[in-house]
């Protein structure tokens, strides 16, 4: 399925919509931010930024430092620069954000909050708003940030793969676990299975009708909040 969608295109030179092993290995390195494309050129995930130690001015300037346990941490400005370089135009914060959105906006990345509980499945309103946000950012990548980048981010990416490319839930989970091992946790697997029929209906309806249906669903979901 990924090959049919052009995610693994070995017949043409590398491009921002196909998998690049060099880019994958560079981004996946914990020393480089542990950012990863879940869908080449379209959806990427990263973990929550940290606040630089107040007394370490050098760490604040470069955007990273090693904590007391030897684990590398990264600031919001570091990720803002990284997202801009990777072509992201939208950031969806899926976890309760404790960092400033200003660095991202200064780098041309619009920020929206769609937080929901970790290790859980997205409420209907959140799922619909996520799909609408992807539709409204056709020219750039959408960045997803939760605590670790494995559960909430990957689950929403699975919805997009089923809606946009008619992946089955199992195909979506398999692909996401190739791109970011450990993706889609516990009940999130069953959620994607349950959502497959509705995502396929949106796919089959065509982009314009699907977008209109999502707008109606957003209104209903907002009224029910």
N, C-alpha and C positions, 0 to 999 in steps of 0.2 A: 504494500500500500504506500509506504514512504517513497519507494522508487517511482511509482506511478505519479506521485504528487511533485516529483522533482526534488525531493529532499536529499536524495542520494544520486546526484547526476554526475556519473564518471565520464560522460562522453563530451562534456563541454568544459571550458576553463572555469575555475572556481568563481562563484558569484555569491552575493549576500543572501540568496534564497536557497542555497544548497549547503549541505554539510561540509565543513572544512576540518580535517583532522588537526591541522596545525593550530587553528583558532580554538578548537575544542580543548586541546591539551594546554594551551596558554591560559584560557579562561578558567579551566577546571583546577588549576594549581591554587591551593589555599593561600599561597604567598601573593597571588595576583587578584585576590578578591573573591574567588569561588563564585564567579558569575557564570551562568550557563544559558545558552539558547535552548529552550525546550522545543521550539519550532524555528528552523534556520531563518534568520532575517525578520522574524515576525513576533515571536513571544520569547522573552527571556526572564530568568528569575535570579534573585539574589537575596542574601540574608539581611537582617536588620542592621543598619549602621550603628556604630557605637560613638560615644562622646570621647574625644581625645583627652588624655590626662591633663589637667589644668596646668601642671607645672612643666610639662614637656612641650615647649614651643616648637621644637623641631618636628615632633610627631604631628602636631597640629598642621604645620605647613605642608608636610609631605602626604598626610592623610592616612597613615597607617603606623602601627606600633605593635609590639608583642607584649601581651599581658603577663601577669605573674606566673601563669601556667605555661608560658611559651606559645600561646595561641595568638596568631596574628589577627588584629582587629582593624576595622576600617571606618573612616568617618563618612558623613553624608557628602561633603565636598568631593572626596575620593570617588564615591559611587556616581556622583553627578557628572564628573568628568568622564568616567568610564561609559556611562549610558549615552552621553552625547557622542562619544567616539564610535559607539556601536550602532548609532542611528536610531536610538529610542526617542520618541516624541511624547510619550505618555507614560506616567508611572502610576500604577494602582497599588495603594498601600492596603494590604489585606490584614495586617496586624495592627494593634493599637500603637500608633506611631509616637515615639518620644523624641523625634528629631525634627529639625527645621526643614520646611519645604523650600525655602528660599534658594539654597544652592542649586537645586534641580531646576527651578524656574529660571534662574540666571543662565543656565546652560540650555535653555529652550525645551525643557521637559515639563509638560503640564502634569500636575499632581492631583489625584482624586483619592478619597478614602472610601474603601469598601470592606472594612474590617469585619471579620467574624471569628468565632472561637477556633483555636488551633485543634487539630486532630478531628475536626468535625466537617460536615458538609455545608455548602453555602445555602443560605436562605434563598427563596425564589427571587426576591428583589435583587439580591447581590448577583446571582447568576445572570439575570436579564441585563442589569447595568453593565456587567463585564462584557457581554456580547455586544451591547450597544457601543461601549467604549472602543472595542476593537473595530467595529464598523466605521466609527468616526475618526479613526487614525489609519486610513488606508495606505498612506505613504511612508509610514515609519513603523518601527518596532514598538511593541507595548511591553513595558517592564512590570513584572509582578514581584512584590516584596512581602514576604511573610517572615516568620521567625527563622526558619532554616531553608526555605525555598523548595521544600519537598512535598508538603501536604496540600495546603490551601492553593499555592501557586500551581502545582501540577494538576490538581483536580479541575481547576478552571481551564487550564490549557487542554485537558481532555475533552471538556465540553466543546471548545473551539474546534478541535480536530474532528469531532463527530459532526458538528454543524457545518464546518467549512469544507471538509474533504470526505465526509461520510465514512470515516474510520468507524469500526466497531469499537465498543468499549474496551475489549481485550486488546485490540490492535493499538488503541491509543495508550493504554497502560504499558504495553510492551515497548512502544516507541519512547515514551517518557522515561522509562527505566533504563533505556539505552543512553539517552541524553543526560539523565541525572539519576544514577542508581539510588534506589530507595524511595523513588517518587510514588505517590498515591498510597495513603496509609489506611489500614483497617476498613471502617465502614465507607470510606471514600470509594473503594473499589465497587461495592454494591450500588452506591449512588450513581456512578457512571453507567453501570449496567441498566439501572432503572431509567436513566435519562436518555439512553440511546434512541428509543423510538421517537421521542419529541425532537431531539436534535436532527434526526434523519428527516422528519417532516419539514423542519425549517430548511434544511438543505434542498429538499426536493421542490419546495415552493418557489425557489429562486430568490435572489438577493433582495429585490424591491419588496416583494410580498413578505419575505421573512423579516425584513427590517420593520415594516409596518406592524407585523404581528408582535414583534418584540416591544415596540412602543406601546401597544395596547396592553401587553402583559406587564410592562413597567407601571402603567397607570393602575392596573388591578392590584399589583403587588404593593405599591405605595399606599393604596387605600386600605390594605389589609394589615399594614404594619402596626 
